[in-house]
Amino acid sequence: MERETRVSVFESENPAEIQLIKSKLAAGTIESFLNDKYMSFTTTPTAKTIRLMVNLQDEQKAFEIIDAYLKQTDLDLSINLKN
């Protein structure tokens, strides 16, 4: 059985943001996994970052999907700020 290598492609402390990105990846046929372990000693004990992981072979496509979403979001924000 071949072991899959997973890499982190997005992280946030906001579960809703993680779920949104996870759904964008799923729409792009990329399986993703959550890693929500507590952060290291460099943060407060209650700080919690959730990492979205994908298989290594899907990393580039995942970054393309995430980048496209973030650019779209930034454009929408800049339009809303002008109004």
C-alpha positions as a Python dict, from the first residue, in 0.01 Angstrom:
ca = {
    (1, 'M'): (0, 0, 0),
    (2, 'E'): (139, 339, -102),
    (3, 'R'): (154, 609, 163),
    (4, 'E'): (22, 950, 60),
    (5, 'T'): (210, 1266, 151),
    (6, 'R'): (-11, 1555, 257),
    (7, 'V'): (89, 1920, 252),
    (8, 'S'): (-72, 2229, 404),
    (9, 'V'): (-223, 2466, 146),
    (10, 'F'): (-428, 2700, 365),
    (11, 'E'): (-463, 2783, 731),
    (12, 'S'): (-693, 2999, 937),
    (13, 'E'): (-841, 3035, 1284),
    (14, 'N'): (-1184, 3086, 1124),
    (15, 'P'): (-1367, 2752, 1072),
    (16, 'A'): (-1614, 2911, 825),
    (17, 'E'): (-1326, 3031, 606),
    (18, 'I'): (-1169, 2684, 614),
    (19, 'Q'): (-1501, 2523, 512),
    (20, 'L'): (-1542, 2770, 225),
    (21, 'I'): (-1194, 2691, 87),
    (22, 'K'): (-1255, 2318, 145),
    (23, 'S'): (-1573, 2339, -66),
    (24, 'K'): (-1385, 2526, -344),
    (25, 'L'): (-1127, 2248, -350),
    (26, 'A'): (-1398, 1980, -355),
    (27, 'A'): (-1561, 2155, -652),
    (28, 'G'): (-1222, 2127, -823),
    (29, 'T'): (-1219, 1753, -744),
    (30, 'I'): (-944, 1785, -483),
    (31, 'E'): (-982, 1584, -165),
    (32, 'S'): (-877, 1782, 142),
    (33, 'F'): (-820, 1702, 507),
    (34, 'L'): (-836, 1909, 823),
    (35, 'N'): (-554, 1932, 1073),
    (36, 'D'): (-675, 2129, 1374),
    (37, 'K'): (-411, 2063, 1637),
    (38, 'Y'): (-328, 2337, 1884),
    (39, 'M'): (-50, 2567, 1776),
    (40, 'S'): (296, 2570, 1928),
    (41, 'F'): (423, 2753, 2236),
    (42, 'T'): (452, 3078, 2034),
    (43, 'T'): (79, 3148, 2074),
    (44, 'T'): (-168, 3171, 2356),
    (45, 'P'): (-305, 2841, 2488),
    (46, 'T'): (-647, 2913, 2340),
    (47, 'A'): (-524, 3010, 1992),
    (48, 'K'): (-611, 2742, 1743),
    (49, 'T'): (-520, 2735, 1377),
    (50, 'I'): (-686, 2492, 1140),
    (51, 'R'): (-479, 2370, 847),
    (52, 'L'): (-626, 2246, 524),
    (53, 'M'): (-415, 1965, 382),
    (54, 'V'): (-415, 1804, 36),
    (55, 'N'): (-224, 1519, -120),
    (56, 'L'): (110, 1629, -259),
    (57, 'Q'): (11, 1559, -619),
    (58, 'D'): (-285, 1801, -583),
    (59, 'E'): (-82, 2084, -426),
    (60, 'Q'): (-33, 2298, -738),
    (61, 'K'): (-396, 2274, -849),
    (62, 'A'): (-513, 2351, -493),
    (63, 'F'): (-299, 2666, -482),
    (64, 'E'): (-441, 2776, -818),
    (65, 'I'): (-798, 2736, -689),
    (66, 'I'): (-720, 2914, -360),
    (67, 'D'): (-535, 3198, -537),
    (68, 'A'): (-823, 3250, -781),
    (69, 'Y'): (-1069, 3264, -491),
    (70, 'L'): (-856, 3507, -291),
    (71, 'K'): (-810, 3736, -592),
    (72, 'Q'): (-1185, 3734, -654),
    (73, 'T'): (-1250, 3812, -287),
    (74, 'D'): (-996, 4097, -289),
    (75, 'L'): (-1162, 4246, -598),
    (76, 'D'): (-1503, 4226, -437),
    (77, 'L'): (-1370, 4392, -121),
    (78, 'S'): (-1209, 4678, -314),
    (79, 'I'): (-1536, 4740, -504),
    (80, 'N'): (-1732, 4742, -178),
    (81, 'L'): (-1489, 4984, -17),
    (82, 'K'): (-1543, 5238, -295),
    (83, 'N'): (-1920, 5243, -241),
}
